[in-house]
């Protein structure tokens, strides 16, 4: 191979590293930036005024600011358009006219959510003694779904998938789904092995919905509702009394 050929090969590898690596790393950074503050605030709220859901209020404000900035508002103005396009929050990006209908995708997501609920009901009831007050329990229950739904759609189906689509559109959804599934290693290897097929399928559906509609908003709404339904009807068995402290 000539020197020119080696040079082109190195440029190609560098382009691939940037094309795949930067969107993946950016998405993972957004996940950490969106979830870690809530986890820290929630632990602090359990010790400091657990009768007031102040951690939920602060987290909502923080998430709002984060999403607004990721959508292109605020400095630096030089990359505002780039941020807006990467987030794909509104119908600014061109919807994909091909693929399954959004109605079919949503129906499959509803079926998957039902399966998740049924599987969750097989686990023992959680010990909620670490949640000392009614307001704290309700705020953690609601914010768990909100934080996961908003942050994961913004990070994975927004910045990560959109960035990958610019480099490798054909494989962007499954690569994003693979990273999304692997990121749940925080639940433990055993749990991940059980959850992995469902997580991967769910991510593929969220990714297809975002591309088909041109926005992550439907995915955010369905993700939040799906997580809340799984916890309430599955983990808690639909028993709202568990969220009240006598």
N, C-alpha and C positions, 0 to 999 in steps of 0.2 A: 504494500500500500504506500502510495506517495505521501510526502509530507503534507501536501494540501489535503489529502484524504484523511490523514490523522487529525489535522486541524478541524476539519468539518465534523469528524466523529466526536471530538472533545466538545465542540460547540453544541452538538446535538445532545450529548449527555448533560451538559450544564443547563441547557434549555429544559430538559426533562426534569432535572432536579428542582429547578425553580418552578416549573409548571405544576408539578405534583406537590413538592415540599412546602412551598409558601402558602398555598390555600389550606393544606392540612394543618400546618403549624398555626396559621392565623385562626382557624376554627377552634383548635384546642385551647389557644390563649383566651379566646372569647368565652369558652365554656368555663375555664377557671375564673376569669374575671367576673362572670355572672353568678357562679354558684358559691365560691369560697366565702365572699362577704356575708351571704345569707347564712351559711353554716356557722360562721363565727358569731354573728349577731344572734342567731337562734339560741346558741349555747349560753350567751351572756344574758339573754332575756329570761332564760330558765332560772337564773340566779338573782337578777335585778328586776324587780317589779314584774313578776310573771303574771300579775293580775291585769297588766296592760299589754296589749299586743304591739308594742312599739317597734319590735324588730320587723314585723310584717310591714308596718307603715314606712319605715326607713328603707326597706328592701324594695318596696313598690316605687318609691321616689327614685332610688338608685337605678332600678331597671329602666324606668322611663327616660332618665337622662342618658343612660348607656345606649338605648335603642335610638333615641333622637340623634345622638352623635354618630352612631354607626350608619344612620340614614342620611348623613351628609351635612347636618347642621353643626355649627361651631367650627373652630379652627382645627387644622389648617384648611383654608378655603381652596388651596391648590388641589386637594384630592377629594373635595366634597362630592363631585360627580362620580368618582370611582367608588366611594363608600356607598353612595345611593344605589348604584347599579349592582354592587356586590350583595347588598342586603336583600334586594328584591322584595321590599316590604309592600309597596303598592304596585299597581299594574303598569309599571314603567318598562319592565323588561318584556320582550315579545313572548306571548304565550305560544307554546308548541301546538300546532294544529293536529299533530299525529299522536298516536298512542291511544290508550284506553280513555273512555269518557270519564270526566271527574265524578260523575254519579256512580259509575262502576267502581272506581277507586275508593270512594267514600264507603260504599257498601262493603267492600272487602275489609276496609279498616274497621268498620263496625263489627263484622264477624270476628276479626282478630281480637278486638277489645273484649268481646263476649268470652272468647276462649281464655284470655288473660284473667278475667274475673273468675271463671270457673277454676282455673289452676290456682289462683290465689286463695280460694276458699279451702284448699286442702292443707294450707299451712296453719299452725296453731295461732290462736288469738295473741296479738302483741301485748307485751307488758307496758302499760302507759303510765306507770308510777313516776317516770322521769318527767312527765308532763303535768306539772303541779296544779294548774288552774284550768277552768273551762275556756277562758279566752285564749290562753296559750295553746291548748289542744286544737281549738278551731282554727286559730291563725296558722299553726304549723301544718295542719291538714290542708287548708286552702292554698297556702303559699308553696307547699311542696309541689302541687300540680302546676301552679302558675310559673314558678321559677323553672321547673323542668321543661314545661311546654314552650315558654318564651325563649329561654336561653338556648335550648337545644335546636330549635328551629332556626333561630338567628344564626347560630354558629355552624350547624351542619348543612341544612338545606338552604341557608342564606349564603354566608361568606365562603364556606368550604366547597359546597357543590357548585356554586356559581363560578368560583375561581377555577375549579377543575374543568368545568364545561368550556371555558375559554381555551384550555390546552388540549383536552381530550373529551369531547362531548359524549362520545359513544360509551365511555366507561365511567363517567363522572358519578353516576348514581350508585353503582355497586361499590366503587372505591370509597365513597362517602359512607355507605352503609357498613362496609367492613370496619372502617375507623370508628364509626358510631358504636358498633357492637363491641369491639375490642376495648373501647373506653370504659365499658361497664365492668372491667376487671376489678374495680374498686369494691364491688359486691362480693368478691372472692371467686376463686377459680371454679369451685364446685357449682356455685350459683350461676356463674356466667355460662358454663357448659349447658345448664338446663335452659337458660333464658336466651342463649345465642340465636337459635333458629327464629324465634319470635321477634327478637330485636332486629335481626337482619331483614326479615320480611316487612316489619313495620317501617323501617327506614327506607326500604325500596318504595313502599307505597307513599310515604311522605315526600320522597324525592320526585316520584312520578307526578304527584299532585302539584308540587311547586312548579315543575317544568310545564305541565299541561295548562295550568291556570296563569302562570307568569307572576305569581305572588306567593309569599309564605304565609299570608294571613289565614287562609283556610286550614293550613297545617297547624298553625299555632292554636287556633280554636279547638280543633279536634284533638290535638295532643294534650291540652289542658284538661278537656272534658274526659278523655280516655284515662288519664292518670288518676283523676279524682274518682272516676267510676270504679277503677280497679281497686283503689284503696278502700273506698266506702263500701261497695257491694262485695268485694272479694276479701280483702284483709280484715275489715271490720264486720263482715257478714251483714251489712246493711243495718247494724245496730247503732243508731245515733246516740244512745245513752252512754256509749263508751267515750264519747267526746265531751261528756259532762262530768264534772267532779262534784261529788256529794259534799 
